[in-house]
Amino acid sequence: MPALDRFSAQAADYARYRIDYPPALYHWLLPQVGARERAWDCATGNGQVAAVLADSFVRVDATDLSANQLAQAAPRSNIHYQTATAEHTPFPNQRFDLITVAQAVHWFDTAAYHAEVRRVARSGAVLAEWGYQLCRLDTPELTQTLDSFHDVTSAPYWDTNRQHIANEYADLPFPFADVQQAHFAVVKHWLVDDLLNYLRTWSAAANYARQHAGADLVALVAEELTRLWGPQARLVTFPVFARAGRVE
């Protein structure tokens, strides 16, 4: 199955408007990891997770299939960025103490990716996968409008892979030991333009643009959201789900 790249075209907006992950997630994850020599952040995008891991590991290898995404990543002396798919990497056997994948597992060939994880992980290494759901807004009217845009207007443009986010990867196998699960929240204070530009990073928006000569999917909801939002900053809450297991 060919690797799917849905984010190269909007790499700059992705770096600016996609969320970072909360400290509580790393406080939950890192104590599960016995050694802190090497970590691999798979599908790193613009390096959000890799930059955090760099504070705790001697070296972080960060890969993504999109060179455009990697071009947005901030350099760090102990992070090595390179293009690679999740299923085929240049790493030697038994290399990593921790492997992380944020908001990307649903795009992978799961069996091939897990085979690669087992090849490059040291015995007892931890694999952590996480993602986040559609954000919640701070009034019922705004949330209803966003839900309709997600579930109805943009529905024809979502890849089928996206359904795995809605059910928190429950249908994606995770054949590892000592599985732990957790939930977190990311809260933003956004103006309406922040939300609209975040929506433009959706893979559905990229698919719509490809099918409609570069047209903006978000334009179909922008006027209504702007009217309901007003000029002020509002709370935007992203529910985050995570799972971690040990590679034996």
Sequence and secondary structure as in RCSB ss.txt:
>XXXX:A:sequence
MPALDRFSAQAADYARYRIDYPPALYHWLLPQVGARERAWDCATGNGQVAAVLADSFVRVDATDLSANQLAQAAP
RSNIHYQTATAEHTPFPNQRFDLITVAQAVHWFDTAAYHAEVRRVARSGAVLAEWGYQLCRLDTPELTQTLDSFH
DVTSAPYWDTNRQHIANEYADLPFPFADVQQAHFAVVKHWLVDDLLNYLRTWSAAANYARQHAGADLVALVAEEL
TRLWGPQARLVTFPVFARAGRVE
>XXXX:A:secstr
      SSTTHHHHHHHS    HHHHHHHGGG S  SEEEEET TTTHHHHHHTTTSSEEEEEES HHHHTTS  
 TTEEEEE  SS     SS EEEEEEES GGGS HHHHHHHHHHHEEEEEEEEEEEE   EESSHHHHHHHHHII
IIISGGGS GGGHHHHTTTTTS    EEEEEEEEEEEEEE HHHHHHHHTTSHHHHHHHHHTTT  TTHHHHHHH
HHHH SS EEEEEEEEEEEEE  
